[in-house]
């Protein structure tokens, strides 16, 4: 599902920046690639989670995850803000 949403967001962003719609083949290709990579990434993350078992994250690991999440959210907020200025 994440790959489909990423492909949709990428398609809409390209449409917003170029003011033209791509061909159906390009859009379907983008969806196919993003969804296949999303499934592959999800399986990798699932196997990584299973490999950890019931180990708790260290305090540093928790802090790193929080900083990465915060950075991602700030990046997305900036992207939305910069798109709305035009």
N, CA, C and O atoms as a Maestro MAE file, in Angstrom:
{
 s_m_m2io_version
 :::
 2.0.0
}

f_m_ct {
 s_m_title
 :::
 protein
 m_atom[344] {
  # First column is atom index #
  i_m_mmod_type
  r_m_x_coord
  r_m_y_coord
  r_m_z_coord
  i_m_residue_number
  s_m_chain_name
  s_m_pdb_residue_name
  s_m_pdb_atom_name
  i_m_atomic_number
  :::
  1 25 0.822 -1.186 0.000 1 A "UNK " " N  " 7
  2 3 0.000 0.000 0.000 1 A "UNK " " CA " 6
  3 2 0.871 1.258 0.000 1 A "UNK " " C  " 6
  4 15 0.558 2.237 -0.677 1 A "UNK " " O  " 8
  5 25 1.961 1.224 0.759 2 A "UNK " " N  " 7
  6 3 2.843 2.382 0.808 2 A "UNK " " CA " 6
  7 2 3.440 2.708 -0.547 2 A "UNK " " C  " 6
  8 15 3.639 3.876 -0.878 2 A "UNK " " O  " 8
  9 25 3.726 1.674 -1.333 3 A "UNK " " N  " 7
  10 3 4.276 1.915 -2.666 3 A "UNK " " CA " 6
  11 2 3.272 2.595 -3.577 3 A "UNK " " C  " 6
  12 15 3.639 3.454 -4.378 3 A "UNK " " O  " 8
  13 25 2.011 2.216 -3.460 4 A "UNK " " N  " 7
  14 3 0.965 2.851 -4.257 4 A "UNK " " CA " 6
  15 2 0.771 4.309 -3.888 4 A "UNK " " C  " 6
  16 15 0.593 5.158 -4.761 4 A "UNK " " O  " 8
  17 25 0.805 4.597 -2.599 5 A "UNK " " N  " 7
  18 3 0.663 5.979 -2.154 5 A "UNK " " CA " 6
  19 2 1.870 6.816 -2.564 5 A "UNK " " C  " 6
  20 15 1.728 7.987 -2.917 5 A "UNK " " O  " 8
  21 25 3.045 6.222 -2.516 6 A "UNK " " N  " 7
  22 3 4.248 6.933 -2.948 6 A "UNK " " CA " 6
  23 2 4.190 7.216 -4.448 6 A "UNK " " C  " 6
  24 15 4.550 8.308 -4.890 6 A "UNK " " O  " 8
  25 25 3.743 6.245 -5.224 7 A "UNK " " N  " 7
  26 3 3.620 6.442 -6.667 7 A "UNK " " CA " 6
  27 2 2.586 7.519 -6.980 7 A "UNK " " C  " 6
  28 15 2.798 8.341 -7.872 7 A "UNK " " O  " 8
  29 25 1.473 7.520 -6.257 8 A "UNK " " N  " 7
  30 3 0.446 8.538 -6.459 8 A "UNK " " CA " 6
  31 2 0.990 9.913 -6.099 8 A "UNK " " C  " 6
  32 15 0.786 10.876 -6.838 8 A "UNK " " O  " 8
  33 25 1.681 10.009 -4.966 9 A "UNK " " N  " 7
  34 3 2.248 11.294 -4.553 9 A "UNK " " CA " 6
  35 2 3.274 11.781 -5.565 9 A "UNK " " C  " 6
  36 15 3.311 12.968 -5.889 9 A "UNK " " O  " 8
  37 25 4.104 10.877 -6.064 10 A "UNK " " N  " 7
  38 3 5.116 11.241 -7.054 10 A "UNK " " CA " 6
  39 2 4.469 11.707 -8.354 10 A "UNK " " C  " 6
  40 15 4.924 12.677 -8.960 10 A "UNK " " O  " 8
  41 25 3.412 11.022 -8.785 11 A "UNK " " N  " 7
  42 3 2.699 11.406 -10.004 11 A "UNK " " CA " 6
  43 2 2.055 12.775 -9.843 11 A "UNK " " C  " 6
  44 15 2.145 13.615 -10.739 11 A "UNK " " O  " 8
  45 25 1.403 13.005 -8.701 12 A "UNK " " N  " 7
  46 3 0.766 14.301 -8.467 12 A "UNK " " CA " 6
  47 2 1.788 15.419 -8.356 12 A "UNK " " C  " 6
  48 15 1.549 16.529 -8.831 12 A "UNK " " O  " 8
  49 25 2.931 15.131 -7.729 13 A "UNK " " N  " 7
  50 3 3.982 16.142 -7.621 13 A "UNK " " CA " 6
  51 2 4.532 16.497 -8.995 13 A "UNK " " C  " 6
  52 15 4.753 17.672 -9.288 13 A "UNK " " O  " 8
  53 25 4.757 15.489 -9.843 14 A "UNK " " N  " 7
  54 3 5.230 15.761 -11.199 14 A "UNK " " CA " 6
  55 2 4.203 16.577 -11.983 14 A "UNK " " C  " 6
  56 15 4.562 17.495 -12.719 14 A "UNK " " O  " 8
  57 25 2.945 16.241 -11.822 15 A "UNK " " N  " 7
  58 3 1.876 16.993 -12.499 15 A "UNK " " CA " 6
  59 2 1.844 18.429 -11.995 15 A "UNK " " C  " 6
  60 15 1.641 19.357 -12.778 15 A "UNK " " O  " 8
  61 25 2.039 18.616 -10.711 16 A "UNK " " N  " 7
  62 3 2.027 19.959 -10.129 16 A "UNK " " CA " 6
  63 2 3.200 20.790 -10.638 16 A "UNK " " C  " 6
  64 15 3.042 21.975 -10.934 16 A "UNK " " O  " 8
  65 25 4.372 20.174 -10.741 17 A "UNK " " N  " 7
  66 3 5.552 20.942 -11.138 17 A "UNK " " CA " 6
  67 2 5.650 21.159 -12.640 17 A "UNK " " C  " 6
  68 15 6.131 22.206 -13.074 17 A "UNK " " O  " 8
  69 25 5.202 20.186 -13.457 18 A "UNK " " N  " 7
  70 3 5.340 20.322 -14.906 18 A "UNK " " CA " 6
  71 2 4.052 20.782 -15.586 18 A "UNK " " C  " 6
  72 15 4.080 21.193 -16.746 18 A "UNK " " O  " 8
  73 25 2.944 20.718 -14.890 19 A "UNK " " N  " 7
  74 3 1.622 21.107 -15.414 19 A "UNK " " CA " 6
  75 2 1.228 20.302 -16.642 19 A "UNK " " C  " 6
  76 15 0.565 20.810 -17.547 19 A "UNK " " O  " 8
  77 25 1.642 19.039 -16.663 20 A "UNK " " N  " 7
  78 3 1.203 18.136 -17.728 20 A "UNK " " CA " 6
  79 2 1.057 16.733 -17.147 20 A "UNK " " C  " 6
  80 15 1.702 16.380 -16.160 20 A "UNK " " O  " 8
  81 25 0.192 15.944 -17.783 21 A "UNK " " N  " 7
  82 3 -0.066 14.578 -17.342 21 A "UNK " " CA " 6
  83 2 0.804 13.638 -18.171 21 A "UNK " " C  " 6
  84 15 0.936 13.800 -19.384 21 A "UNK " " O  " 8
  85 25 1.391 12.658 -17.500 22 A "UNK " " N  " 7
  86 3 2.226 11.684 -18.192 22 A "UNK " " CA " 6
  87 2 1.346 10.675 -18.922 22 A "UNK " " C  " 6
  88 15 0.127 10.664 -18.752 22 A "UNK " " O  " 8
  89 25 1.976 9.827 -19.740 23 A "UNK " " N  " 7
  90 3 1.225 8.794 -20.437 23 A "UNK " " CA " 6
  91 2 0.807 7.705 -19.448 23 A "UNK " " C  " 6
  92 15 1.383 7.579 -18.368 23 A "UNK " " O  " 8
  93 25 -0.176 6.942 -19.825 24 A "UNK " " N  " 7
  94 3 -0.683 5.869 -18.966 24 A "UNK " " CA " 6
  95 2 0.414 4.843 -18.700 24 A "UNK " " C  " 6
  96 15 0.506 4.311 -17.594 24 A "UNK " " O  " 8
  97 25 1.239 4.563 -19.693 25 A "UNK " " N  " 7
  98 3 2.320 3.590 -19.518 25 A "UNK " " CA " 6
  99 2 3.332 4.063 -18.481 25 A "UNK " " C  " 6
  100 15 3.826 3.259 -17.690 25 A "UNK " " O  " 8
  101 25 3.644 5.347 -18.474 26 A "UNK " " N  " 7
  102 3 4.584 5.875 -17.489 26 A "UNK " " CA " 6
  103 2 3.998 5.804 -16.083 26 A "UNK " " C  " 6
  104 15 4.698 5.460 -15.131 26 A "UNK " " O  " 8
  105 25 2.732 6.126 -15.957 27 A "UNK " " N  " 7
  106 3 2.080 6.096 -14.635 27 A "UNK " " CA " 6
  107 2 1.986 4.658 -14.129 27 A "UNK " " C  " 6
  108 15 2.291 4.389 -12.967 27 A "UNK " " O  " 8
  109 25 1.567 3.736 -14.992 28 A "UNK " " N  " 7
  110 3 1.470 2.336 -14.577 28 A "UNK " " CA " 6
  111 2 2.845 1.759 -14.251 28 A "UNK " " C  " 6
  112 15 2.988 0.984 -13.306 28 A "UNK " " O  " 8
  113 25 3.849 2.134 -15.028 29 A "UNK " " N  " 7
  114 3 5.205 1.683 -14.735 29 A "UNK " " CA " 6
  115 2 5.685 2.181 -13.382 29 A "UNK " " C  " 6
  116 15 6.319 1.446 -12.624 29 A "UNK " " O  " 8
  117 25 5.377 3.433 -13.091 30 A "UNK " " N  " 7
  118 3 5.759 3.996 -11.792 30 A "UNK " " CA " 6
  119 2 5.062 3.238 -10.660 30 A "UNK " " C  " 6
  120 15 5.691 2.902 -9.657 30 A "UNK " " O  " 8
  121 25 3.759 2.971 -10.822 31 A "UNK " " N  " 7
  122 3 3.037 2.227 -9.793 31 A "UNK " " CA " 6
  123 2 3.613 0.832 -9.613 31 A "UNK " " C  " 6
  124 15 3.774 0.368 -8.484 31 A "UNK " " O  " 8
  125 25 3.923 0.161 -10.712 32 A "UNK " " N  " 7
  126 3 4.476 -1.186 -10.647 32 A "UNK " " CA " 6
  127 2 5.820 -1.199 -9.921 32 A "UNK " " C  " 6
  128 15 6.056 -2.045 -9.058 32 A "UNK " " O  " 8
  129 25 6.691 -0.266 -10.268 33 A "UNK " " N  " 7
  130 3 8.012 -0.218 -9.644 33 A "UNK " " CA " 6
  131 2 7.908 0.115 -8.159 33 A "UNK " " C  " 6
  132 15 8.514 -0.560 -7.327 33 A "UNK " " O  " 8
  133 25 7.140 1.155 -7.824 34 A "UNK " " N  " 7
  134 3 7.032 1.548 -6.423 34 A "UNK " " CA " 6
  135 2 6.371 0.461 -5.573 34 A "UNK " " C  " 6
  136 15 6.784 0.226 -4.438 34 A "UNK " " O  " 8
  137 25 5.353 -0.198 -6.116 35 A "UNK " " N  " 7
  138 3 4.679 -1.235 -5.338 35 A "UNK " " CA " 6
  139 2 5.577 -2.458 -5.167 35 A "UNK " " C  " 6
  140 15 5.596 -3.058 -4.092 35 A "UNK " " O  " 8
  141 25 6.319 -2.837 -6.205 36 A "UNK " " N  " 7
  142 3 7.228 -3.978 -6.079 36 A "UNK " " CA " 6
  143 2 8.324 -3.674 -5.062 36 A "UNK " " C  " 6
  144 15 8.650 -4.517 -4.227 36 A "UNK " " O  " 8
  145 25 8.891 -2.475 -5.132 37 A "UNK " " N  " 7
  146 3 9.917 -2.102 -4.163 37 A "UNK " " CA " 6
  147 2 9.338 -1.983 -2.755 37 A "UNK " " C  " 6
  148 15 10.016 -2.302 -1.779 37 A "UNK " " O  " 8
  149 25 8.089 -1.526 -2.644 38 A "UNK " " N  " 7
  150 3 7.444 -1.433 -1.342 38 A "UNK " " CA " 6
  151 2 7.230 -2.805 -0.713 38 A "UNK " " C  " 6
  152 15 7.429 -2.978 0.490 38 A "UNK " " O  " 8
  153 25 6.828 -3.772 -1.519 39 A "UNK " " N  " 7
  154 3 6.652 -5.136 -1.008 39 A "UNK " " CA " 6
  155 2 7.996 -5.707 -0.575 39 A "UNK " " C  " 6
  156 15 8.104 -6.311 0.492 39 A "UNK " " O  " 8
  157 25 9.022 -5.517 -1.403 40 A "UNK " " N  " 7
  158 3 10.359 -6.005 -1.068 40 A "UNK " " CA " 6
  159 2 10.869 -5.364 0.216 40 A "UNK " " C  " 6
  160 15 11.407 -6.057 1.079 40 A "UNK " " O  " 8
  161 25 10.709 -4.051 0.353 41 A "UNK " " N  " 7
  162 3 11.160 -3.348 1.548 41 A "UNK " " CA " 6
  163 2 10.380 -3.805 2.780 41 A "UNK " " C  " 6
  164 15 10.953 -3.967 3.857 41 A "UNK " " O  " 8
  165 25 9.073 -4.011 2.620 42 A "UNK " " N  " 7
  166 3 8.263 -4.491 3.730 42 A "UNK " " CA " 6
  167 2 8.705 -5.861 4.212 42 A "UNK " " C  " 6
  168 15 8.760 -6.111 5.417 42 A "UNK " " O  " 8
  169 25 9.017 -6.742 3.287 43 A "UNK " " N  " 7
  170 3 9.505 -8.071 3.666 43 A "UNK " " CA " 6
  171 2 10.846 -7.991 4.385 43 A "UNK " " C  " 6
  172 15 11.078 -8.704 5.361 43 A "UNK " " O  " 8
  173 25 11.727 -7.122 3.898 44 A "UNK " " N  " 7
  174 3 13.010 -6.940 4.578 44 A "UNK " " CA " 6
  175 2 12.811 -6.426 6.000 44 A "UNK " " C  " 6
  176 15 13.452 -6.908 6.934 44 A "UNK " " O  " 8
  177 25 11.931 -5.456 6.162 45 A "UNK " " N  " 7
  178 3 11.682 -4.894 7.498 45 A "UNK " " CA " 6
  179 2 11.021 -5.936 8.407 45 A "UNK " " C  " 6
  180 15 11.330 -6.008 9.596 45 A "UNK " " O  " 8
  181 25 10.121 -6.732 7.852 46 A "UNK " " N  " 7
  182 3 9.460 -7.770 8.649 46 A "UNK " " CA " 6
  183 2 10.474 -8.798 9.130 46 A "UNK " " C  " 6
  184 15 10.463 -9.186 10.299 46 A "UNK " " O  " 8
  185 25 11.353 -9.241 8.230 47 A "UNK " " N  " 7
  186 3 12.374 -10.213 8.613 47 A "UNK " " CA " 6
  187 2 13.341 -9.615 9.629 47 A "UNK " " C  " 6
  188 15 13.785 -10.312 10.541 47 A "UNK " " O  " 8
  189 25 13.670 -8.343 9.486 48 A "UNK " " N  " 7
  190 3 14.553 -7.680 10.441 48 A "UNK " " CA " 6
  191 2 13.882 -7.611 11.811 48 A "UNK " " C  " 6
  192 15 14.525 -7.833 12.837 48 A "UNK " " O  " 8
  193 25 12.604 -7.305 11.819 49 A "UNK " " N  " 7
  194 3 11.855 -7.237 13.083 49 A "UNK " " CA " 6
  195 2 11.791 -8.605 13.746 49 A "UNK " " C  " 6
  196 15 11.944 -8.718 14.962 49 A "UNK " " O  " 8
  197 25 11.567 -9.634 12.956 50 A "UNK " " N  " 7
  198 3 11.521 -10.990 13.490 50 A "UNK " " CA " 6
  199 2 12.885 -11.411 14.020 50 A "UNK " " C  " 6
  200 15 12.964 -12.124 15.020 50 A "UNK " " O  " 8
  201 25 13.954 -10.981 13.366 51 A "UNK " " N  " 7
  202 3 15.302 -11.343 13.799 51 A "UNK " " CA " 6
  203 2 15.643 -10.706 15.144 51 A "UNK " " C  " 6
  204 15 16.414 -11.262 15.927 51 A "UNK " " O  " 8
  205 25 15.066 -9.544 15.402 52 A "UNK " " N  " 7
  206 3 15.319 -8.893 16.685 52 A "UNK " " CA " 6
  207 2 14.684 -9.660 17.839 52 A "UNK " " C  " 6
  208 15 15.163 -9.626 18.973 52 A "UNK " " O  " 8
  209 25 13.598 -10.349 17.519 53 A "UNK " " N  " 7
  210 3 12.902 -11.090 18.568 53 A "UNK " " CA " 6
  211 2 12.297 -10.141 19.577 53 A "UNK " " C  " 6
  212 15 11.652 -9.158 19.215 53 A "UNK " " O  " 8
  213 25 12.505 -10.435 20.819 54 A "UNK " " N  " 7
  214 3 11.926 -9.617 21.875 54 A "UNK " " CA " 6
  215 2 12.945 -8.684 22.525 54 A "UNK " " C  " 6
  216 15 12.721 -8.171 23.621 54 A "UNK " " O  " 8
  217 25 14.062 -8.472 21.838 55 A "UNK " " N  " 7
  218 3 15.065 -7.571 22.391 55 A "UNK " " CA " 6
  219 2 14.512 -6.151 22.441 55 A "UNK " " C  " 6
  220 15 13.860 -5.693 21.503 55 A "UNK " " O  " 8
  221 25 14.780 -5.468 23.538 56 A "UNK " " N  " 7
  222 3 14.382 -4.075 23.658 56 A "UNK " " CA " 6
  223 2 15.464 -3.194 23.037 56 A "UNK " " C  " 6
  224 15 16.652 -3.514 23.078 56 A "UNK " " O  " 8
  225 25 15.026 -2.096 22.473 57 A "UNK " " N  " 7
  226 3 15.981 -1.148 21.936 57 A "UNK " " CA " 6
  227 2 16.717 -0.449 23.075 57 A "UNK " " C  " 6
  228 15 16.165 -0.227 24.152 57 A "UNK " " O  " 8
  229 25 17.935 -0.119 22.819 58 A "UNK " " N  " 7
  230 3 18.690 0.640 23.805 58 A "UNK " " CA " 6
  231 2 18.182 2.080 23.813 58 A "UNK " " C  " 6
  232 15 17.397 2.481 22.954 58 A "UNK " " O  " 8
  233 25 18.632 2.827 24.772 59 A "UNK " " N  " 7
  234 3 18.225 4.234 24.862 59 A "UNK " " CA " 6
  235 2 18.703 4.999 23.621 59 A "UNK " " C  " 6
  236 15 17.998 5.873 23.115 59 A "UNK " " O  " 8
  237 25 19.888 4.671 23.142 60 A "UNK " " N  " 7
  238 3 20.416 5.322 21.942 60 A "UNK " " CA " 6
  239 2 19.579 4.961 20.720 60 A "UNK " " C  " 6
  240 15 19.277 5.826 19.897 60 A "UNK " " O  " 8
  241 25 19.203 3.693 20.596 61 A "UNK " " N  " 7
  242 3 18.372 3.268 19.469 61 A "UNK " " CA " 6
  243 2 17.032 3.974 19.448 61 A "UNK " " C  " 6
  244 15 16.542 4.350 18.383 61 A "UNK " " O  " 8
  245 25 16.437 4.157 20.611 62 A "UNK " " N  " 7
  246 3 15.166 4.863 20.697 62 A "UNK " " CA " 6
  247 2 15.338 6.323 20.285 62 A "UNK " " C  " 6
  248 15 14.493 6.872 19.578 62 A "UNK " " O  " 8
  249 25 16.419 6.947 20.719 63 A "UNK " " N  " 7
  250 3 16.684 8.345 20.372 63 A "UNK " " CA " 6
  251 2 16.918 8.497 18.873 63 A "UNK " " C  " 6
  252 15 16.434 9.450 18.262 63 A "UNK " " O  " 8
  253 25 17.659 7.562 18.278 64 A "UNK " " N  " 7
  254 3 17.929 7.622 16.841 64 A "UNK " " CA " 6
  255 2 16.631 7.487 16.052 64 A "UNK " " C  " 6
  256 15 16.419 8.221 15.086 64 A "UNK " " O  " 8
  257 25 15.773 6.572 16.443 65 A "UNK " " N  " 7
  258 3 14.483 6.419 15.766 65 A "UNK " " CA " 6
  259 2 13.652 7.692 15.864 65 A "UNK " " C  " 6
  260 15 13.027 8.106 14.888 65 A "UNK " " O  " 8
  261 25 13.646 8.310 17.039 66 A "UNK " " N  " 7
  262 3 12.874 9.528 17.219 66 A "UNK " " CA " 6
  263 2 13.409 10.654 16.341 66 A "UNK " " C  " 6
  264 15 12.631 11.382 15.725 66 A "UNK " " O  " 8
  265 25 14.733 10.802 16.278 67 A "UNK " " N  " 7
  266 3 15.344 11.853 15.458 67 A "UNK " " CA " 6
  267 2 15.060 11.613 13.985 67 A "UNK " " C  " 6
  268 15 14.760 12.560 13.258 67 A "UNK " " O  " 8
  269 25 15.148 10.375 13.528 68 A "UNK " " N  " 7
  270 3 14.832 10.071 12.131 68 A "UNK " " CA " 6
  271 2 13.375 10.365 11.807 68 A "UNK " " C  " 6
  272 15 13.071 10.929 10.755 68 A "UNK " " O  " 8
  273 25 12.472 9.985 12.709 69 A "UNK " " N  " 7
  274 3 11.057 10.261 12.503 69 A "UNK " " CA " 6
  275 2 10.796 11.759 12.458 69 A "UNK " " C  " 6
  276 15 10.071 12.238 11.587 69 A "UNK " " O  " 8
  277 25 11.380 12.497 13.387 70 A "UNK " " N  " 7
  278 3 11.196 13.936 13.429 70 A "UNK " " CA " 6
  279 2 11.752 14.591 12.167 70 A "UNK " " C  " 6
  280 15 11.127 15.496 11.616 70 A "UNK " " O  " 8
  281 25 12.910 14.148 11.709 71 A "UNK " " N  " 7
  282 3 13.482 14.676 10.475 71 A "UNK " " CA " 6
  283 2 12.595 14.416 9.274 71 A "UNK " " C  " 6
  284 15 12.435 15.287 8.419 71 A "UNK " " O  " 8
  285 25 12.018 13.228 9.202 72 A "UNK " " N  " 7
  286 3 11.112 12.901 8.100 72 A "UNK " " CA " 6
  287 2 9.874 13.788 8.134 72 A "UNK " " C  " 6
  288 15 9.458 14.315 7.103 72 A "UNK " " O  " 8
  289 25 9.294 13.953 9.296 73 A "UNK " " N  " 7
  290 3 8.089 14.780 9.409 73 A "UNK " " CA " 6
  291 2 8.380 16.243 9.066 73 A "UNK " " C  " 6
  292 15 7.572 16.891 8.402 73 A "UNK " " O  " 8
  293 25 9.513 16.763 9.507 74 A "UNK " " N  " 7
  294 3 9.879 18.143 9.175 74 A "UNK " " CA " 6
  295 2 10.132 18.291 7.675 74 A "UNK " " C  " 6
  296 15 9.771 19.304 7.076 74 A "UNK " " O  " 8
  297 25 10.756 17.273 7.072 75 A "UNK " " N  " 7
  298 3 10.971 17.300 5.626 75 A "UNK " " CA " 6
  299 2 9.666 17.296 4.849 75 A "UNK " " C  " 6
  300 15 9.521 18.019 3.862 75 A "UNK " " O  " 8
  301 25 8.721 16.487 5.291 76 A "UNK " " N  " 7
  302 3 7.416 16.462 4.624 76 A "UNK " " CA " 6
  303 2 6.676 17.776 4.812 76 A "UNK " " C  " 6
  304 15 6.051 18.273 3.876 76 A "UNK " " O  " 8
  305 25 6.739 18.338 6.001 77 A "UNK " " N  " 7
  306 3 6.085 19.626 6.253 77 A "UNK " " CA " 6
  307 2 6.699 20.713 5.375 77 A "UNK " " C  " 6
  308 15 5.979 21.552 4.832 77 A "UNK " " O  " 8
  309 25 8.019 20.703 5.231 78 A "UNK " " N  " 7
  310 3 8.680 21.684 4.368 78 A "UNK " " CA " 6
  311 2 8.259 21.492 2.905 78 A "UNK " " C  " 6
  312 15 8.025 22.469 2.194 78 A "UNK " " O  " 8
  313 25 8.167 20.251 2.463 79 A "UNK " " N  " 7
  314 3 7.750 19.987 1.079 79 A "UNK " " CA " 6
  315 2 6.340 20.516 0.831 79 A "UNK " " C  " 6
  316 15 6.084 21.141 -0.199 79 A "UNK " " O  " 8
  317 25 5.438 20.274 1.753 80 A "UNK " " N  " 7
  318 3 4.068 20.790 1.607 80 A "UNK " " CA " 6
  319 2 4.058 22.315 1.619 80 A "UNK " " C  " 6
  320 15 3.350 22.940 0.830 80 A "UNK " " O  " 8
  321 25 4.836 22.908 2.507 81 A "UNK " " N  " 7
  322 3 4.887 24.371 2.592 81 A "UNK " " CA " 6
  323 2 5.437 24.965 1.312 81 A "UNK " " C  " 6
  324 15 4.900 25.953 0.810 81 A "UNK " " O  " 8
  325 25 6.512 24.374 0.769 82 A "UNK " " N  " 7
  326 3 7.108 24.924 -0.448 82 A "UNK " " CA " 6
  327 2 6.178 24.733 -1.652 82 A "UNK " " C  " 6
  328 15 6.168 25.569 -2.556 82 A "UNK " " O  " 8
  329 25 5.405 23.657 -1.677 83 A "UNK " " N  " 7
  330 3 4.457 23.460 -2.775 83 A "UNK " " CA " 6
  331 2 3.302 24.443 -2.684 83 A "UNK " " C  " 6
  332 15 2.774 24.861 -3.715 83 A "UNK " " O  " 8
  333 25 2.900 24.821 -1.491 84 A "UNK " " N  " 7
  334 3 1.752 25.714 -1.345 84 A "UNK " " CA " 6
  335 2 2.109 27.166 -1.636 84 A "UNK " " C  " 6
  336 15 1.209 27.983 -1.835 84 A "UNK " " O  " 8
  337 25 3.391 27.511 -1.667 85 A "UNK " " N  " 7
  338 3 3.803 28.896 -1.936 85 A "UNK " " CA " 6
  339 2 3.624 29.273 -3.384 85 A "UNK " " C  " 6
  340 15 3.525 30.465 -3.673 85 A "UNK " " O  " 8
  341 25 3.577 28.355 -4.299 86 A "UNK " " N  " 7
  342 3 3.523 28.670 -5.741 86 A "UNK " " CA " 6
  343 2 2.137 28.955 -6.173 86 A "UNK " " C  " 6
  344 15 1.902 29.237 -7.348 86 A "UNK " " O  " 8
  :::
 }
 m_bond[343] {
  # First column is bond index #
  i_m_from
  i_m_to
  i_m_order
  :::
  1 1 2 1
  2 2 3 1
  3 3 4 2
  4 3 5 1
  5 5 6 1
  6 6 7 1
  7 7 8 2
  8 7 9 1
  9 9 10 1
  10 10 11 1
  11 11 12 2
  12 11 13 1
  13 13 14 1
  14 14 15 1
  15 15 16 2
  16 15 17 1
  17 17 18 1
  18 18 19 1
  19 19 20 2
  20 19 21 1
  21 21 22 1
  22 22 23 1
  23 23 24 2
  24 23 25 1
  25 25 26 1
  26 26 27 1
  27 27 28 2
  28 27 29 1
  29 29 30 1
  30 30 31 1
  31 31 32 2
  32 31 33 1
  33 33 34 1
  34 34 35 1
  35 35 36 2
  36 35 37 1
  37 37 38 1
  38 38 39 1
  39 39 40 2
  40 39 41 1
  41 41 42 1
  42 42 43 1
  43 43 44 2
  44 43 45 1
  45 45 46 1
  46 46 47 1
  47 47 48 2
  48 47 49 1
  49 49 50 1
  50 50 51 1
  51 51 52 2
  52 51 53 1
  53 53 54 1
  54 54 55 1
  55 55 56 2
  56 55 57 1
  57 57 58 1
  58 58 59 1
  59 59 60 2
  60 59 61 1
  61 61 62 1
  62 62 63 1
  63 63 64 2
  64 63 65 1
  65 65 66 1
  66 66 67 1
  67 67 68 2
  68 67 69 1
  69 69 70 1
  70 70 71 1
  71 71 72 2
  72 71 73 1
  73 73 74 1
  74 74 75 1
  75 75 76 2
  76 75 77 1
  77 77 78 1
  78 78 79 1
  79 79 80 2
  80 79 81 1
  81 81 82 1
  82 82 83 1
  83 83 84 2
  84 83 85 1
  85 85 86 1
  86 86 87 1
  87 87 88 2
  88 87 89 1
  89 89 90 1
  90 90 91 1
  91 91 92 2
  92 91 93 1
  93 93 94 1
  94 94 95 1
  95 95 96 2
  96 95 97 1
  97 97 98 1
  98 98 99 1
  99 99 100 2
  100 99 101 1
  101 101 102 1
  102 102 103 1
  103 103 104 2
  104 103 105 1
  105 105 106 1
  106 106 107 1
  107 107 108 2
  108 107 109 1
  109 109 110 1
  110 110 111 1
  111 111 112 2
  112 111 113 1
  113 113 114 1
  114 114 115 1
  115 115 116 2
  116 115 117 1
  117 117 118 1
  118 118 119 1
  119 119 120 2
  120 119 121 1
  121 121 122 1
  122 122 123 1
  123 123 124 2
  124 123 125 1
  125 125 126 1
  126 126 127 1
  127 127 128 2
  128 127 129 1
  129 129 130 1
  130 130 131 1
  131 131 132 2
  132 131 133 1
  133 133 134 1
  134 134 135 1
  135 135 136 2
  136 135 137 1
  137 137 138 1
  138 138 139 1
  139 139 140 2
  140 139 141 1
  141 141 142 1
  142 142 143 1
  143 143 144 2
  144 143 145 1
  145 145 146 1
  146 146 147 1
  147 147 148 2
  148 147 149 1
  149 149 150 1
  150 150 151 1
  151 151 152 2
  152 151 153 1
  153 153 154 1
  154 154 155 1
  155 155 156 2
  156 155 157 1
  157 157 158 1
  158 158 159 1
  159 159 160 2
  160 159 161 1
  161 161 162 1
  162 162 163 1
  163 163 164 2
  164 163 165 1
  165 165 166 1
  166 166 167 1
  167 167 168 2
  168 167 169 1
  169 169 170 1
  170 170 171 1
  171 171 172 2
  172 171 173 1
  173 173 174 1
  174 174 175 1
  175 175 176 2
  176 175 177 1
  177 177 178 1
  178 178 179 1
  179 179 180 2
  180 179 181 1
  181 181 182 1
  182 182 183 1
  183 183 184 2
  184 183 185 1
  185 185 186 1
  186 186 187 1
  187 187 188 2
  188 187 189 1
  189 189 190 1
  190 190 191 1
  191 191 192 2
  192 191 193 1
  193 193 194 1
  194 194 195 1
  195 195 196 2
  196 195 197 1
  197 197 198 1
  198 198 199 1
  199 199 200 2
  200 199 201 1
  201 201 202 1
  202 202 203 1
  203 203 204 2
  204 203 205 1
  205 205 206 1
  206 206 207 1
  207 207 208 2
  208 207 209 1
  209 209 210 1
  210 210 211 1
  211 211 212 2
  212 211 213 1
  213 213 214 1
  214 214 215 1
  215 215 216 2
  216 215 217 1
  217 217 218 1
  218 218 219 1
  219 219 220 2
  220 219 221 1
  221 221 222 1
  222 222 223 1
  223 223 224 2
  224 223 225 1
  225 225 226 1
  226 226 227 1
  227 227 228 2
  228 227 229 1
  229 229 230 1
  230 230 231 1
  231 231 232 2
  232 231 233 1
  233 233 234 1
  234 234 235 1
  235 235 236 2
  236 235 237 1
  237 237 238 1
  238 238 239 1
  239 239 240 2
  240 239 241 1
  241 241 242 1
  242 242 243 1
  243 243 244 2
  244 243 245 1
  245 245 246 1
  246 246 247 1
  247 247 248 2
  248 247 249 1
  249 249 250 1
  250 250 251 1
  251 251 252 2
  252 251 253 1
  253 253 254 1
  254 254 255 1
  255 255 256 2
  256 255 257 1
  257 257 258 1
  258 258 259 1
  259 259 260 2
  260 259 261 1
  261 261 262 1
  262 262 263 1
  263 263 264 2
  264 263 265 1
  265 265 266 1
  266 266 267 1
  267 267 268 2
  268 267 269 1
  269 269 270 1
  270 270 271 1
  271 271 272 2
  272 271 273 1
  273 273 274 1
  274 274 275 1
  275 275 276 2
  276 275 277 1
  277 277 278 1
  278 278 279 1
  279 279 280 2
  280 279 281 1
  281 281 282 1
  282 282 283 1
  283 283 284 2
  284 283 285 1
  285 285 286 1
  286 286 287 1
  287 287 288 2
  288 287 289 1
  289 289 290 1
  290 290 291 1
  291 291 292 2
  292 291 293 1
  293 293 294 1
  294 294 295 1
  295 295 296 2
  296 295 297 1
  297 297 298 1
  298 298 299 1
  299 299 300 2
  300 299 301 1
  301 301 302 1
  302 302 303 1
  303 303 304 2
  304 303 305 1
  305 305 306 1
  306 306 307 1
  307 307 308 2
  308 307 309 1
  309 309 310 1
  310 310 311 1
  311 311 312 2
  312 311 313 1
  313 313 314 1
  314 314 315 1
  315 315 316 2
  316 315 317 1
  317 317 318 1
  318 318 319 1
  319 319 320 2
  320 319 321 1
  321 321 322 1
  322 322 323 1
  323 323 324 2
  324 323 325 1
  325 325 326 1
  326 326 327 1
  327 327 328 2
  328 327 329 1
  329 329 330 1
  330 330 331 1
  331 331 332 2
  332 331 333 1
  333 333 334 1
  334 334 335 1
  335 335 336 2
  336 335 337 1
  337 337 338 1
  338 338 339 1
  339 339 340 2
  340 339 341 1
  341 341 342 1
  342 342 343 1
  343 343 344 2
  :::
 }
}
